Amino acid sequence: MREAGLSALSLMIRVTLLGGLGCLGEAKSSDDSVGNRTMPELRPPHLIFIMVDDQGYGDIGYHGSDIHTPVLDQLAAEGVKLENYYVQPICSPSRSQLMTGRYQIHTGLQHSIIRPRQPLCLPPDTPTLPERLLEAGYATHMVGKWHLGFCRPGCLPTGRGFQSFLGTLTGSGDHFSYQSCDGVEACGFDLHDGARPAWEMAGNYSTLVKQILRSHNSHQPLFLYLSLQAVHTPLQVPDHFLQRYDSLDNRLRRHYAAMLSCLDHGVGEVVQELERSGLYQNSVLIYSSDNGGQPLSGGSNWPLRGGKGTYWEGGVRAVGFVHSPLLKRKGVVSRALIHVSDWYPTLLGLAGSIQSPRSLDGHDVWEAISEGRPCPRTEILFNIDPAAVSHTTCTTVNNFDCIRSCVSCLDSYRYAFHGAEMAADFSPVI
């Protein structure tokens, strides 16, 4: 079983990591639809987590975007849209909290991202989500961007619970050549199959990611983590997606939009393969951005203030939804307060794996999502970072009103935000 899974995954990313896990493949018939399936027999569900990079809150069709995302719109419409969903303002901290269920202040990632030459990774004594799922009998596979350190073999995805990995270890790189740089003086090839550089796969794109789904034994639960670099810079996309946005005058916005459409198409192919492989009916698919969009690179967080790298709503409030036949409510909007750290206990709960809540910062929010029950989360601690002489907290009061505290060596302010924070809707409280 393990060898079969690894051989299938070794084919997997002759794929485009830029946006779509198959966005360069042949278009499928519009008759292929998602949803409207009968409930499966009760057994641990297949867990598909799709994390995208730098997608803005305003950059999805159902938020009124000018970017076409029909697949994502349909999946969200048939599932549960998460409209009070938060992540961290930058990459590594969000991904660390997904993998550990713990705030970044507990894993040494409160300062910034993990840079390529930095000897840092997730603490080895903190069990990761794939490690726990592996113990629960899951097959665990990862495709795409890691960005949680690789200074030692034990820091690699295959050292942290994934049975196979094919993707990039650093934070960003060329989507076609896989060239990644940390300053002009330190550049290298970053596409890895497990621990080895996958030299032979450079520039070889296809939709063979679907092989892992086709070869998987449906009787064994699957955890598939698809962590895409899109729509992070560099803004690169196949021409036939770019042509759809010839009417956009802004070059950065045009390329960004095309990348997101490419991603949308690829997600559709993954869902169709889940159906064809007999995995869909007992699956839970979660879609999330890792942080807010970067306006300087084409992203839009409208109507929220701020963007990637800030603790304004535009930096930490994310696009997110859950799509699954197992949902007891479908076609609804959830305004439960949910944070990226909540996926760790939530997915372990679905897998039937017991986790002591005292060791976690995340909460099991499945009943809040699936049934609309009260959410166990009432506040989010975004960060405490004495090295930056600043700290930021967010506490919900009075129907999710958010109070942030920002302290620096120059000034001291408290800002109170009410409901969904709009572009210029803020009031200082002295």
Secondary structure as UniProt FT lines:
FT   HELIX           2..10
FT   TURN            11..13
FT   TURN            17..20
FT   TURN            23..24
FT   TURN            30..31
FT   STRAND          46..52
FT   TURN            57..58
FT   HELIX           61..63
FT   HELIX           70..77
FT   STRAND          80..82
FT   STRAND          85..86
FT   HELIX           91..100
FT   HELIX           104..106
FT   TURN            107..108
FT   TURN            116..117
FT   TURN            124..125
FT   HELIX           129..135
FT   TURN            136..137
FT   STRAND          139..145
FT   HELIX           153..155
FT   HELIX           157..159
FT   TURN            160..161
FT   STRAND          164..168
FT   TURN            175..177
FT   STRAND          179..181
FT   TURN            184..185
FT   STRAND          187..189
FT   STRAND          192..193
FT   TURN            194..195
FT   STRAND          196..197
FT   HELIX           199..201
FT   TURN            202..203
FT   TURN            208..209
FT   HELIX           210..215
FT   TURN            218..219
FT   STRAND          222..227
FT   TURN            230..231
FT   HELIX           239..242
FT   HELIX           243..245
FT   TURN            246..247
FT   HELIX           251..276
FT   TURN            277..278
FT   HELIX           280..282
FT   STRAND          283..289
FT   HELIX           295..297
FT   TURN            302..303
FT   TURN            308..309
FT   HELIX           313..316
FT   STRAND          320..323
FT   TURN            325..326
FT   STRAND          332..334
FT   STRAND          338..339
FT   HELIX           340..342
FT   HELIX           343..351
FT   HELIX           357..359
FT   HELIX           366..370
FT   STRAND          379..385
FT   HELIX           386..388
FT   STRAND          390..397
FT   TURN            398..400
FT   STRAND          401..407
FT   STRAND          412..417
FT   TURN            423..424
FT   STRAND          427..429
//
